[in-house]
Amino acid sequence: MSRLIDNEPNTQVKPMRVLCMGMARTGTNSITIALRKLGLNPYHGSECFKNPPRDFNLWIEALQCNFFNPGDKKPYAREEFDRLLGPYDACLDIPACMFWADLHRAYPDAKIILTKRDVDSWVKSANKTVFNFVQMPFFRFWQYVDSTCIGPLYQMSDLVWRIFCNGDFREEVTKQKYLEHYEKIRAAIPKEQLLEFEIGKDGWEELCGFLGEEVPDEPWPKAYPTAEFQEHIDIARREAWWTIARWLGMGVVGAVGTLGWLYYQG
């Protein structure tokens, strides 16, 4: 059976240099900015919003093919990731970090960065943002209405967290799964190919030393991912309510028109 990815051209023009496989909410936004300043072209999860129907649906397909074994569709490997990631030479955040083993097999020479933070701090941040979003009844319903952005975003997020914690958002579960994610990567990746990076503690020296780049003469970049994530959600919610308002408006107009027609017919 054909897949969406089979219709995508292979636009990979340079080798994949960096796989940042730390979980979301561990400083991936700051690392993205830093990698760009070093001349790389990183694919952060937020890149999906530049072309939502294309990117979200391809990641949904990848998650289904690689983790849910549909049987009639082969998993994503080097060729598929080349098509999906195109001209990017680094990738990070969700959903890419779910594919850490597949991406490592596809790009064995790429260096691995593990962004990390204290597990209690991480789960607090996740509960306010990514976990909160996928548990909102409104968006659980709205996924069936919006097929262009929020619907695919929700479906992709649902798959990610089903893989990560089976959709169980109790703190004791998500904390344990977070720790397991890091331990699996540490056990699988050669130490010389792996950098563990803690935002707020590590900076340019550690990153540039690992990548063989010169240290920029500027402060480590700051990012505000919680505010940015919330802005995306607020925009989506406003657009949804405007859509509902338009439907209600059209319903009122239609009802008035029908009553008028009935009146004159009588």
KOLPA-777533 format. One record per residue (C-alpha): residue number from 0; residue in one letter; x, y, z. Coordinates in steps of 0.25 Angstrom, whole numbers, plus 2048, in hexadecimal, padded with zeros to 3 digits. Layout:
BEGIN
+-----+------+-----+-----+-----+
| pos | code |  c1 |  c2 |  c3 |
+-----+------+-----+-----+-----+
| NUM |    A |   X |   Y |   Z |
...
+-----+------+-----+-----+-----+
This chain:
BEGIN
+-----+------+-----+-----+-----+
| pos | code |  c1 |  c2 |  c3 |
+-----+------+-----+-----+-----+
|   0 |    M | 800 | 800 | 800 |
|   1 |    S | 805 | 80E | 7FC |
|   2 |    R | 809 | 817 | 807 |
|   3 |    L | 809 | 827 | 808 |
|   4 |    I | 818 | 827 | 809 |
|   5 |    D | 81A | 820 | 7FB |
|   6 |    N | 814 | 82C | 7F4 |
|   7 |    E | 81F | 835 | 7FB |
|   8 |    P | 82C | 839 | 7F3 |
|   9 |    N | 839 | 835 | 7F9 |
|  10 |    T | 83F | 843 | 7FC |
|  11 |    Q | 84A | 83F | 806 |
|  12 |    V | 856 | 847 | 801 |
|  13 |    K | 860 | 846 | 80C |
|  14 |    P | 863 | 83C | 817 |
|  15 |    M | 85B | 83B | 824 |
|  16 |    R | 865 | 840 | 82E |
|  17 |    V | 85D | 841 | 83B |
|  18 |    L | 852 | 839 | 841 |
|  19 |    C | 84D | 840 | 84E |
|  20 |    M | 845 | 835 | 855 |
|  21 |    G | 842 | 83B | 862 |
|  22 |    M | 833 | 83C | 866 |
|  23 |    A | 82A | 848 | 863 |
|  24 |    R | 82B | 853 | 86E |
|  25 |    T | 83A | 851 | 870 |
|  26 |    G | 840 | 85D | 869 |
|  27 |    T | 83E | 858 | 85B |
|  28 |    N | 83A | 867 | 857 |
|  29 |    S | 847 | 86D | 85C |
|  30 |    I | 84F | 862 | 855 |
|  31 |    T | 847 | 864 | 848 |
|  32 |    I | 84B | 873 | 849 |
|  33 |    A | 85A | 86F | 84C |
|  34 |    L | 85B | 865 | 841 |
|  35 |    R | 856 | 870 | 837 |
|  36 |    K | 860 | 87A | 83C |
|  37 |    L | 86B | 86F | 839 |
|  38 |    G | 866 | 86E | 82B |
|  39 |    L | 85D | 861 | 82C |
|  40 |    N | 84F | 860 | 827 |
|  41 |    P | 848 | 859 | 832 |
|  42 |    Y | 83A | 853 | 831 |
|  43 |    H | 833 | 856 | 83F |
|  44 |    G | 825 | 850 | 841 |
|  45 |    S | 81F | 85E | 83F |
|  46 |    E | 823 | 85E | 831 |
|  47 |    C | 817 | 856 | 82F |
|  48 |    F | 80F | 863 | 830 |
|  49 |    K | 815 | 868 | 823 |
|  50 |    N | 80E | 85E | 81B |
|  51 |    P | 804 | 857 | 824 |
|  52 |    P | 7FD | 84E | 81B |
|  53 |    R | 809 | 848 | 815 |
|  54 |    D | 812 | 847 | 821 |
|  55 |    F | 808 | 842 | 82B |
|  56 |    N | 802 | 838 | 822 |
|  57 |    L | 810 | 832 | 81E |
|  58 |    W | 814 | 831 | 82D |
|  59 |    I | 807 | 82A | 830 |
|  60 |    E | 80A | 820 | 825 |
|  61 |    A | 818 | 81E | 82A |
|  62 |    L | 813 | 81C | 838 |
|  63 |    Q | 809 | 812 | 833 |
|  64 |    C | 812 | 80B | 82A |
|  65 |    N | 81E | 80A | 834 |
|  66 |    F | 816 | 807 | 841 |
|  67 |    F | 809 | 802 | 83F |
|  68 |    N | 80C | 7F8 | 834 |
|  69 |    P | 801 | 7F9 | 82A |
|  70 |    G | 806 | 7EE | 822 |
|  71 |    D | 803 | 7F3 | 814 |
|  72 |    K | 80D | 7FF | 815 |
|  73 |    K | 81C | 7FD | 817 |
|  74 |    P | 823 | 805 | 822 |
|  75 |    Y | 82A | 813 | 81F |
|  76 |    A | 839 | 811 | 81E |
|  77 |    R | 844 | 819 | 817 |
|  78 |    E | 83D | 81C | 80A |
|  79 |    E | 830 | 820 | 811 |
|  80 |    F | 837 | 829 | 81B |
|  81 |    D | 83F | 830 | 810 |
|  82 |    R | 832 | 833 | 809 |
|  83 |    L | 82B | 837 | 816 |
|  84 |    L | 836 | 840 | 81B |
|  85 |    G | 83B | 845 | 80E |
|  86 |    P | 846 | 850 | 80E |
|  87 |    Y | 847 | 84F | 81E |
|  88 |    D | 854 | 84A | 824 |
|  89 |    A | 850 | 849 | 832 |
|  90 |    C | 843 | 845 | 839 |
|  91 |    L | 83D | 846 | 847 |
|  92 |    D | 831 | 847 | 850 |
|  93 |    I | 824 | 83F | 84E |
|  94 |    P | 821 | 837 | 846 |
|  95 |    A | 82F | 835 | 841 |
|  96 |    C | 835 | 830 | 84F |
|  97 |    M | 82B | 825 | 84F |
|  98 |    F | 833 | 81F | 843 |
|  99 |    W | 840 | 820 | 849 |
| 100 |    A | 844 | 812 | 846 |
| 101 |    D | 83F | 812 | 838 |
| 102 |    L | 846 | 820 | 835 |
| 103 |    H | 853 | 81A | 83B |
| 104 |    R | 852 | 80E | 831 |
| 105 |    A | 84F | 818 | 826 |
| 106 |    Y | 85A | 821 | 829 |
| 107 |    P | 864 | 81A | 831 |
| 108 |    D | 86F | 825 | 82F |
| 109 |    A | 866 | 830 | 835 |
| 110 |    K | 86A | 835 | 843 |
| 111 |    I | 85F | 833 | 84E |
| 112 |    I | 85C | 83E | 858 |
| 113 |    L | 853 | 83A | 864 |
| 114 |    T | 84D | 847 | 86A |
| 115 |    K | 849 | 844 | 878 |
| 116 |    R | 843 | 84B | 884 |
| 117 |    D | 83F | 846 | 892 |
| 118 |    V | 834 | 83C | 891 |
| 119 |    D | 82B | 844 | 89B |
| 120 |    S | 82D | 851 | 893 |
| 121 |    W | 82A | 84A | 886 |
| 122 |    V | 81D | 843 | 88A |
| 123 |    K | 818 | 850 | 890 |
| 124 |    S | 81B | 857 | 883 |
| 125 |    A | 815 | 84C | 87A |
| 126 |    N | 808 | 84C | 883 |
| 127 |    K | 806 | 85B | 880 |
| 128 |    T | 808 | 859 | 871 |
| 129 |    V | 809 | 84D | 868 |
| 130 |    F | 802 | 843 | 872 |
| 131 |    N | 7F8 | 84E | 875 |
| 132 |    F | 7F5 | 850 | 866 |
| 133 |    V | 7F2 | 841 | 862 |
| 134 |    Q | 7E9 | 840 | 86E |
| 135 |    M | 7E0 | 84B | 86B |
| 136 |    P | 7D2 | 846 | 868 |
| 137 |    F | 7D0 | 852 | 85E |
| 138 |    F | 7DC | 84E | 855 |
| 139 |    R | 7D8 | 840 | 856 |
| 140 |    F | 7CB | 843 | 850 |
| 141 |    W | 7D1 | 84E | 846 |
| 142 |    Q | 7DB | 844 | 840 |
| 143 |    Y | 7CF | 83F | 838 |
| 144 |    V | 7CB | 84D | 833 |
| 145 |    D | 7D8 | 853 | 82F |
| 146 |    S | 7E0 | 84A | 825 |
| 147 |    T | 7EB | 854 | 822 |
| 148 |    C | 7F2 | 858 | 82F |
| 149 |    I | 7ED | 855 | 83C |
| 150 |    G | 7E6 | 848 | 839 |
| 151 |    P | 7F3 | 842 | 833 |
| 152 |    L | 7FB | 849 | 83F |
| 153 |    Y | 7F2 | 842 | 849 |
| 154 |    Q | 7F3 | 835 | 842 |
| 155 |    M | 802 | 835 | 841 |
| 156 |    S | 803 | 839 | 850 |
| 157 |    D | 7F9 | 82E | 854 |
| 158 |    L | 802 | 824 | 84D |
| 159 |    V | 80F | 829 | 853 |
| 160 |    W | 80A | 828 | 861 |
| 161 |    R | 804 | 81B | 85F |
| 162 |    I | 812 | 816 | 85B |
| 163 |    F | 818 | 81D | 866 |
| 164 |    C | 80F | 81A | 872 |
| 165 |    N | 803 | 813 | 86C |
| 166 |    G | 7FB | 81F | 86E |
| 167 |    D | 7FC | 81E | 87D |
| 168 |    F | 800 | 82C | 882 |
| 169 |    R | 801 | 828 | 891 |
| 170 |    E | 80E | 82F | 896 |
| 171 |    E | 814 | 822 | 89B |
| 172 |    V | 812 | 81C | 88D |
| 173 |    T | 817 | 828 | 885 |
| 174 |    K | 823 | 82A | 88E |
| 175 |    Q | 827 | 81B | 88C |
| 176 |    K | 826 | 81B | 87D |
| 177 |    Y | 82E | 828 | 87C |
| 178 |    L | 839 | 822 | 884 |
| 179 |    E | 838 | 815 | 87C |
| 180 |    H | 839 | 81D | 86F |
| 181 |    Y | 847 | 823 | 873 |
| 182 |    E | 84C | 815 | 878 |
| 183 |    K | 849 | 80E | 86B |
| 184 |    I | 850 | 819 | 863 |
| 185 |    R | 85C | 819 | 86C |
| 186 |    A | 85D | 809 | 86B |
| 187 |    A | 85C | 809 | 85C |
| 188 |    I | 865 | 815 | 857 |
| 189 |    P | 874 | 815 | 858 |
| 190 |    K | 879 | 81F | 863 |
| 191 |    E | 882 | 826 | 859 |
| 192 |    Q | 875 | 829 | 850 |
| 193 |    L | 86D | 82E | 85B |
| 194 |    L | 86C | 83B | 862 |
| 195 |    E | 863 | 83D | 86E |
| 196 |    F | 85F | 84B | 86F |
| 197 |    E | 858 | 852 | 87B |
| 198 |    I | 852 | 860 | 877 |
| 199 |    G | 856 | 86A | 882 |
| 200 |    K | 862 | 863 | 885 |
| 201 |    D | 869 | 860 | 878 |
| 202 |    G | 86B | 869 | 86D |
| 203 |    W | 873 | 86D | 860 |
| 204 |    E | 880 | 867 | 865 |
| 205 |    E | 87A | 859 | 867 |
| 206 |    L | 872 | 859 | 85A |
| 207 |    C | 87D | 85F | 851 |
| 208 |    G | 887 | 856 | 857 |
| 209 |    F | 87E | 84A | 854 |
| 210 |    L | 87B | 84F | 845 |
| 211 |    G | 889 | 854 | 842 |
| 212 |    E | 884 | 862 | 840 |
| 213 |    E | 88A | 870 | 845 |
| 214 |    V | 883 | 875 | 851 |
| 215 |    P | 87B | 882 | 84E |
| 216 |    D | 87E | 88F | 855 |
| 217 |    E | 870 | 890 | 85A |
| 218 |    P | 867 | 88B | 866 |
| 219 |    W | 860 | 87E | 865 |
| 220 |    P | 853 | 881 | 85E |
| 221 |    K | 846 | 882 | 866 |
| 222 |    A | 839 | 87C | 862 |
| 223 |    Y | 82B | 87C | 868 |
| 224 |    P | 825 | 86F | 863 |
| 225 |    T | 819 | 86F | 86D |
| 226 |    A | 814 | 87C | 868 |
| 227 |    E | 816 | 878 | 85A |
| 228 |    F | 80F | 86B | 85C |
| 229 |    Q | 803 | 872 | 863 |
| 230 |    E | 802 | 87C | 858 |
| 231 |    H | 800 | 871 | 84E |
| 232 |    I | 7F5 | 86B | 856 |
| 233 |    D | 7EF | 878 | 859 |
| 234 |    I | 7EF | 87C | 84A |
| 235 |    A | 7E9 | 86E | 847 |
| 236 |    R | 7DE | 870 | 851 |
| 237 |    R | 7DA | 87D | 84C |
| 238 |    E | 7D9 | 878 | 83E |
| 239 |    A | 7D1 | 86D | 842 |
| 240 |    W | 7C7 | 876 | 84A |
| 241 |    W | 7C6 | 87F | 83E |
| 242 |    T | 7C3 | 873 | 835 |
| 243 |    I | 7B8 | 86F | 83F |
| 244 |    A | 7B3 | 87D | 83F |
| 245 |    R | 7B2 | 87D | 830 |
| 246 |    W | 7AA | 870 | 830 |
| 247 |    L | 7A0 | 876 | 83A |
| 248 |    G | 79F | 883 | 832 |
| 249 |    M | 79C | 87B | 826 |
| 250 |    G | 792 | 873 | 82D |
| 251 |    V | 78B | 87F | 832 |
| 252 |    V | 78A | 885 | 825 |
| 253 |    G | 785 | 878 | 81F |
| 254 |    A | 77A | 877 | 82A |
| 255 |    V | 776 | 885 | 827 |
| 256 |    G | 775 | 883 | 818 |
| 257 |    T | 76D | 876 | 81A |
| 258 |    L | 763 | 87D | 824 |
| 259 |    G | 762 | 888 | 81A |
| 260 |    W | 75F | 87F | 80E |
| 261 |    L | 755 | 877 | 817 |
| 262 |    Y | 74E | 885 | 81B |
| 263 |    Y | 74C | 889 | 80C |
| 264 |    Q | 748 | 87B | 808 |
| 265 |    G | 73D | 87C | 812 |
+-----+------+-----+-----+-----+
